[in-house]
Amino acid sequence: MPSLIAIDGLPLIEPGMCLGDLLADAFDWQDGDIVVIAQKIVSKAEGRWVRLDDVDPSPRAAELARITDKDPRMVELVLRESREVLRARPGVLIVEDVRGFICANAGIDRSNVQQDGAGERVLLLPENPDRSADEIRRQIEARTGRHVAVIVNDSHGRAFREGTVGVAIGVSGLPALWDRRGELDLTGYTLHATVIGWADEVAAAASLLMGPAAEGVPAVAVRGLARPPGEGKARDLLRPRERDLFR
Amino acid sequence: MPSLIAIDGLPLIEPGMCLGDLLADAFDWQDGDIVVIAQKIVSKAEGRWVRLDDVDPSPRAAELARITDKDPRMVELVLRESREVLRARPGVLIVEDVRGFICANAGIDRSNVQQDGAGERVLLLPENPDRSADEIRRQIEARTGRHVAVIVNDSHGRAFREGTVGVAIGVSGLPALWDRRGELDLTGYTLHATVIGWADEVAAAASLLMGPAAEGVPAVAVRGLARPPGEGKARDLLRPRERDLFR
């Protein structure tokens, strides 16, 4: 019977902390557990803070800031973190980010803003969340001797549907997609178009416990879940534009 | 600690069976449980079978069948179940269905095809899945005396990302969206754009146990999950076209 278990004993994460070691010590991990980690603490451990005062907006950022009614320094950071701007309207800036994610503000959320003595700073996504997941997995496995899998998740808006949902932006030790084409269903009919966004479903499940607000559950253990064979990466979940029939 | 529990003692569902009573008797329900039910068995209980031999394709269906390389009778059913065709290419027919869902083949999946003595039949989505969820909830509550919530889920493809994920197409007794705007995050910063597709995250979590193939888990109990206040419907999750910034 699969369970979702909040990992809530972590300290506030600062740059340079070893997140894998902290996670290893925060829970009695068992073989087969999946560790789902909120992007925010991965970014913090990796020191992905940027001071807005240090950002010099380009003319294009200034123009997009006018259109979107956003801070030009924030827009400049979004542009640096993006391959392409998909939508710019008042209050809205949706991009394809450098990692290939379609998301608002290249994942730089205003809720990540923090004040300190030296002015406002914001938090970028991990540079390579699949690599982050690999590193954290290795750290947990080295310290505990248990075989675990790791998902880094974030909340993304969606086409067609209201509300954000948790998605996998980093994956290590489990498949991102479960390709069931060729298997038979209960009626003996071959499933011919069934590829499941499995890591995204796990990410969404964990997201139910995390919440974006003051509860502060930055990691969730998923225990007892039957797992598809193979291993993949979160980038497997990115649909190439030429194959994106919904775009 | 939230748990996901497979409800696997149901008989094969035939038209006219009382799904609520069957679910009520299949598990020891407790107050606060969420019952997630696969669309397929809801459709079966509601007798949403159509014999392909009884379907007379219109000229438009015949034309779209040529373009998509699909059975003209299937395409005719898709058109009857749709408001608008969004994409028609070889092997692909994506529509906005009469309920407002953006999905392939109006939810009429080829894996729903069954053979019987009288020829092939396919299974349409429930006419009104929110209403189906309400009815099943009332039946379970009447028979068990427990307060439960119900989600009818289905697997949908997505823009931008590979793989299908479970989504809520019917909701009763819980909110579909969790509007957290105005709450404070850990840093005291007001969350200003956070509306969570909560019922979709629950639907995705349950989908991890269901699988589309031979395992045949048609319903899942979600127990112990802290629930947002209020009640909503799956139609709350449909983003009006004029507000759909990703479309």
HADDOCK unambig.tbl for C-alpha pairs under 7 A between the chains (distance, minus, plus):
assign (segid A and resid 1 and name CA) (segid B and resid 3 and name CA) 6.85 0.50 0.50
assign (segid A and resid 1 and name CA) (segid B and resid 4 and name CA) 6.25 0.50 0.50
assign (segid A and resid 1 and name CA) (segid B and resid 5 and name CA) 5.74 0.50 0.50
assign (segid A and resid 2 and name CA) (segid B and resid 3 and name CA) 5.79 0.50 0.50
assign (segid A and resid 2 and name CA) (segid B and resid 4 and name CA) 5.40 0.50 0.50
assign (segid A and resid 3 and name CA) (segid B and resid 1 and name CA) 6.86 0.50 0.50
assign (segid A and resid 3 and name CA) (segid B and resid 2 and name CA) 5.79 0.50 0.50
assign (segid A and resid 3 and name CA) (segid B and resid 3 and name CA) 4.38 0.50 0.50
assign (segid A and resid 3 and name CA) (segid B and resid 4 and name CA) 6.29 0.50 0.50
assign (segid A and resid 4 and name CA) (segid B and resid 1 and name CA) 6.24 0.50 0.50
assign (segid A and resid 4 and name CA) (segid B and resid 2 and name CA) 5.40 0.50 0.50
assign (segid A and resid 4 and name CA) (segid B and resid 3 and name CA) 6.30 0.50 0.50
assign (segid A and resid 5 and name CA) (segid B and resid 1 and name CA) 5.72 0.50 0.50
assign (segid A and resid 102 and name CA) (segid B and resid 160 and name CA) 6.78 0.50 0.50
assign (segid A and resid 111 and name CA) (segid B and resid 189 and name CA) 6.10 0.50 0.50
assign (segid A and resid 111 and name CA) (segid B and resid 191 and name CA) 5.99 0.50 0.50
assign (segid A and resid 114 and name CA) (segid B and resid 187 and name CA) 6.91 0.50 0.50
assign (segid A and resid 158 and name CA) (segid B and resid 246 and name CA) 6.76 0.50 0.50
assign (segid A and resid 159 and name CA) (segid B and resid 159 and name CA) 6.41 0.50 0.50
assign (segid A and resid 159 and name CA) (segid B and resid 244 and name CA) 6.47 0.50 0.50
assign (segid A and resid 159 and name CA) (segid B and resid 246 and name CA) 4.66 0.50 0.50
assign (segid A and resid 159 and name CA) (segid B and resid 247 and name CA) 5.64 0.50 0.50
assign (segid A and resid 160 and name CA) (segid B and resid 102 and name CA) 6.78 0.50 0.50
assign (segid A and resid 160 and name CA) (segid B and resid 238 and name CA) 6.38 0.50 0.50
assign (segid A and resid 160 and name CA) (segid B and resid 239 and name CA) 5.26 0.50 0.50
assign (segid A and resid 160 and name CA) (segid B and resid 244 and name CA) 6.29 0.50 0.50
assign (segid A and resid 160 and name CA) (segid B and resid 247 and name CA) 6.81 0.50 0.50
assign (segid A and resid 161 and name CA) (segid B and resid 237 and name CA) 5.33 0.50 0.50
assign (segid A and resid 161 and name CA) (segid B and resid 238 and name CA) 4.83 0.50 0.50
assign (segid A and resid 161 and name CA) (segid B and resid 239 and name CA) 4.76 0.50 0.50
assign (segid A and resid 162 and name CA) (segid B and resid 197 and name CA) 6.48 0.50 0.50
assign (segid A and resid 162 and name CA) (segid B and resid 237 and name CA) 4.79 0.50 0.50
assign (segid A and resid 162 and name CA) (segid B and resid 238 and name CA) 5.88 0.50 0.50
assign (segid A and resid 162 and name CA) (segid B and resid 239 and name CA) 5.07 0.50 0.50
assign (segid A and resid 163 and name CA) (segid B and resid 177 and name CA) 6.41 0.50 0.50
assign (segid A and resid 163 and name CA) (segid B and resid 195 and name CA) 4.96 0.50 0.50
assign (segid A and resid 163 and name CA) (segid B and resid 196 and name CA) 4.48 0.50 0.50
assign (segid A and resid 163 and name CA) (segid B and resid 197 and name CA) 4.09 0.50 0.50
assign (segid A and resid 164 and name CA) (segid B and resid 195 and name CA) 6.28 0.50 0.50
assign (segid A and resid 164 and name CA) (segid B and resid 196 and name CA) 4.72 0.50 0.50
assign (segid A and resid 164 and name CA) (segid B and resid 197 and name CA) 5.21 0.50 0.50
assign (segid A and resid 165 and name CA) (segid B and resid 196 and name CA) 6.30 0.50 0.50
assign (segid A and resid 165 and name CA) (segid B and resid 197 and name CA) 5.63 0.50 0.50
assign (segid A and resid 165 and name CA) (segid B and resid 201 and name CA) 6.21 0.50 0.50
assign (segid A and resid 177 and name CA) (segid B and resid 163 and name CA) 6.40 0.50 0.50
assign (segid A and resid 183 and name CA) (segid B and resid 213 and name CA) 6.82 0.50 0.50
assign (segid A and resid 184 and name CA) (segid B and resid 213 and name CA) 5.95 0.50 0.50
assign (segid A and resid 184 and name CA) (segid B and resid 214 and name CA) 6.31 0.50 0.50
assign (segid A and resid 185 and name CA) (segid B and resid 212 and name CA) 6.76 0.50 0.50
assign (segid A and resid 185 and name CA) (segid B and resid 213 and name CA) 4.06 0.50 0.50
assign (segid A and resid 185 and name CA) (segid B and resid 214 and name CA) 4.57 0.50 0.50
assign (segid A and resid 186 and name CA) (segid B and resid 213 and name CA) 6.35 0.50 0.50
assign (segid A and resid 186 and name CA) (segid B and resid 214 and name CA) 4.64 0.50 0.50
assign (segid A and resid 186 and name CA) (segid B and resid 216 and name CA) 6.65 0.50 0.50
assign (segid A and resid 187 and name CA) (segid B and resid 114 and name CA) 6.94 0.50 0.50
assign (segid A and resid 189 and name CA) (segid B and resid 111 and name CA) 6.07 0.50 0.50
assign (segid A and resid 191 and name CA) (segid B and resid 111 and name CA) 5.98 0.50 0.50
assign (segid A and resid 195 and name CA) (segid B and resid 163 and name CA) 4.96 0.50 0.50
assign (segid A and resid 195 and name CA) (segid B and resid 164 and name CA) 6.29 0.50 0.50
assign (segid A and resid 196 and name CA) (segid B and resid 163 and name CA) 4.47 0.50 0.50
assign (segid A and resid 196 and name CA) (segid B and resid 164 and name CA) 4.72 0.50 0.50
assign (segid A and resid 196 and name CA) (segid B and resid 165 and name CA) 6.30 0.50 0.50
assign (segid A and resid 197 and name CA) (segid B and resid 162 and name CA) 6.50 0.50 0.50
assign (segid A and resid 197 and name CA) (segid B and resid 163 and name CA) 4.11 0.50 0.50
assign (segid A and resid 197 and name CA) (segid B and resid 164 and name CA) 5.21 0.50 0.50
assign (segid A and resid 197 and name CA) (segid B and resid 165 and name CA) 5.61 0.50 0.50
assign (segid A and resid 201 and name CA) (segid B and resid 165 and name CA) 6.21 0.50 0.50
assign (segid A and resid 201 and name CA) (segid B and resid 204 and name CA) 5.00 0.50 0.50
assign (segid A and resid 201 and name CA) (segid B and resid 205 and name CA) 5.82 0.50 0.50
assign (segid A and resid 201 and name CA) (segid B and resid 208 and name CA) 6.67 0.50 0.50
assign (segid A and resid 202 and name CA) (segid B and resid 205 and name CA) 6.46 0.50 0.50
assign (segid A and resid 204 and name CA) (segid B and resid 201 and name CA) 4.98 0.50 0.50
assign (segid A and resid 204 and name CA) (segid B and resid 204 and name CA) 6.52 0.50 0.50
assign (segid A and resid 204 and name CA) (segid B and resid 205 and name CA) 6.65 0.50 0.50
assign (segid A and resid 205 and name CA) (segid B and resid 201 and name CA) 5.82 0.50 0.50
assign (segid A and resid 205 and name CA) (segid B and resid 202 and name CA) 6.45 0.50 0.50
assign (segid A and resid 205 and name CA) (segid B and resid 204 and name CA) 6.66 0.50 0.50
assign (segid A and resid 205 and name CA) (segid B and resid 205 and name CA) 4.61 0.50 0.50
assign (segid A and resid 208 and name CA) (segid B and resid 201 and name CA) 6.65 0.50 0.50
assign (segid A and resid 212 and name CA) (segid B and resid 185 and name CA) 6.76 0.50 0.50
assign (segid A and resid 213 and name CA) (segid B and resid 183 and name CA) 6.81 0.50 0.50
assign (segid A and resid 213 and name CA) (segid B and resid 184 and name CA) 5.95 0.50 0.50
assign (segid A and resid 213 and name CA) (segid B and resid 185 and name CA) 4.07 0.50 0.50
assign (segid A and resid 213 and name CA) (segid B and resid 186 and name CA) 6.36 0.50 0.50
assign (segid A and resid 214 and name CA) (segid B and resid 184 and name CA) 6.32 0.50 0.50
assign (segid A and resid 214 and name CA) (segid B and resid 185 and name CA) 4.59 0.50 0.50
assign (segid A and resid 214 and name CA) (segid B and resid 186 and name CA) 4.66 0.50 0.50
assign (segid A and resid 216 and name CA) (segid B and resid 186 and name CA) 6.69 0.50 0.50
assign (segid A and resid 237 and name CA) (segid B and resid 161 and name CA) 5.32 0.50 0.50
assign (segid A and resid 237 and name CA) (segid B and resid 162 and name CA) 4.78 0.50 0.50
assign (segid A and resid 238 and name CA) (segid B and resid 160 and name CA) 6.37 0.50 0.50
assign (segid A and resid 238 and name CA) (segid B and resid 161 and name CA) 4.81 0.50 0.50
assign (segid A and resid 238 and name CA) (segid B and resid 162 and name CA) 5.87 0.50 0.50
assign (segid A and resid 239 and name CA) (segid B and resid 160 and name CA) 5.24 0.50 0.50
assign (segid A and resid 239 and name CA) (segid B and resid 161 and name CA) 4.73 0.50 0.50
assign (segid A and resid 239 and name CA) (segid B and resid 162 and name CA) 5.07 0.50 0.50
assign (segid A and resid 244 and name CA) (segid B and resid 159 and name CA) 6.46 0.50 0.50
assign (segid A and resid 244 and name CA) (segid B and resid 160 and name CA) 6.26 0.50 0.50
assign (segid A and resid 245 and name CA) (segid B and resid 87 and name CA) 6.99 0.50 0.50
assign (segid A and resid 246 and name CA) (segid B and resid 158 and name CA) 6.74 0.50 0.50
assign (segid A and resid 246 and name CA) (segid B and resid 159 and name CA) 4.67 0.50 0.50
assign (segid A and resid 247 and name CA) (segid B and resid 159 and name CA) 5.65 0.50 0.50
assign (segid A and resid 247 and name CA) (segid B and resid 160 and name CA) 6.82 0.50 0.50
assign (segid A and resid 247 and name CA) (segid B and resid 247 and name CA) 6.78 0.50 0.50
